[in-house]
Amino acid sequence: MKIKWLNKPQKHDYPAAASYLSLSMDEVAAKNAAEELQNAEMSAFAAKDIFRESGLSLLGVSDSHVQKDRDAIIREEKLSPLLLYRDKTHSRLIIADGYHRLCAVYKFDEDAIIPCKIV
């Protein structure tokens, strides 16, 4: 099954990324990071590499958001690309937006190339 992607993240993904990033940095820094993401060029990485670098666990299909994205893949709907932030202070990758989409895609194909923006 080929996973389909939008050409760029949706507008609402950037405020969601800022909100998530504000959990680990102050609000101004989080807002600035979201603006950097908005201005970044598109990139692409393998699902398995994003997981390895983020250090996060794979959510199961029992998670309602993962199931929703999984259903969208089956219906051949286009998914929004991920927003990734390199936390240089802690040497880790933060999935600022798209963790559930990543989990859903990984269930189909861990080698899938996922479009994203990264700063």
KOLFIKE-357094 format. One record per residue (C-alpha): residue in three letters; x, y, z. Coordinates in steps of 0.1 Angstrom, whole numbers, plus 2048, in hexadecimal, padded with zeros to 3 digits. Layout:
N
res,X,Y,Z
ALA,X,Y,Z
...
This chain:
119
res,X,Y,Z
MET,800,800,800
LYS,80E,822,7F6
ILE,80B,83C,810
LYS,800,85E,802
TRP,80C,880,80F
LEU,802,8A4,80C
ASN,81C,8BA,7FB
LYS,821,8CE,81B
PRO,815,8CD,83F
GLN,7F2,8DB,847
LYS,7EF,8FE,856
HIS,7E2,8F1,877
ASP,801,8DB,87B
TYR,818,8F8,884
PRO,804,905,8A2
ALA,801,8E0,8AE
ALA,827,8DE,8AB
ALA,82C,8FE,8BF
SER,814,8F1,8D9
TYR,827,8D0,8DD
LEU,849,8E1,8DC
SER,83E,8F9,8F8
LEU,83E,8DB,90F
SER,864,8DA,90D
MET,86D,8FE,906
ASP,85F,920,90D
GLU,842,92C,8F9
VAL,856,946,8E4
ALA,870,92C,8DB
ALA,855,913,8D2
LYS,843,92D,8BC
ASN,865,935,8AB
ALA,86C,911,8A5
ALA,849,90D,895
GLU,850,92B,87E
GLU,872,91B,874
LEU,85F,8FB,86B
GLN,847,90F,856
ASN,863,91E,843
ALA,878,8FE,840
GLU,87B,8EA,81F
MET,86B,8C8,81C
SER,881,8AA,824
ALA,87B,885,827
PHE,887,869,83E
ALA,87F,844,843
ALA,865,83D,85E
LYS,87D,826,871
ASP,898,841,872
ILE,881,85B,880
PHE,876,843,89B
ARG,89A,839,8A4
GLU,8A5,85D,8A6
SER,887,869,8BA
GLY,88A,84C,8D4
LEU,864,84A,8D6
SER,850,82B,8D9
LEU,838,81F,8BE
LEU,814,825,8C7
GLY,7FD,808,8BF
VAL,7DD,808,8AA
SER,7C9,809,8CA
ASP,7D2,82E,8CB
SER,7B5,840,8BB
HIS,7CA,85A,8A9
VAL,7E0,83F,89A
GLN,7C1,82B,890
LYS,7B3,84B,87F
ASP,7D3,850,86B
ARG,7D4,82B,863
ASP,7B1,82C,855
ALA,7BA,84B,841
ILE,7D7,837,831
ILE,7C0,81B,829
ARG,7A8,833,819
GLU,7C6,841,805
GLU,7C2,863,814
LYS,7E0,87A,814
LEU,7F1,87F,836
SER,802,89F,841
PRO,828,89E,842
LEU,83A,89D,864
LEU,849,8BB,876
LEU,86A,8B2,886
TYR,880,8C6,89E
ARG,8A5,8BF,8A6
ASP,8AA,8C6,8CB
LYS,8CF,8CD,8CA
THR,8D1,8D3,8EF
HIS,8C6,8AF,8F7
SER,8D2,89F,8D6
ARG,8B0,891,8CD
LEU,895,894,8B3
ILE,873,8A1,8BD
ILE,855,898,8A8
ALA,844,8BA,8AC
ASP,826,8AE,898
GLY,81D,88D,888
TYR,826,873,8A2
HIS,805,860,89C
ARG,809,862,876
LEU,82C,854,87A
CYS,81F,837,88F
ALA,803,82F,876
VAL,81C,830,859
TYR,835,81A,86B
LYS,81A,7FF,870
PHE,818,7FC,84A
ASP,83C,801,840
GLU,859,809,857
ASP,86E,812,839
ALA,855,82B,82C
ILE,864,84C,822
ILE,852,868,835
PRO,851,88B,829
CYS,858,8A5,844
LYS,866,8C6,84D
ILE,883,8C6,865
VAL,896,8E2,877
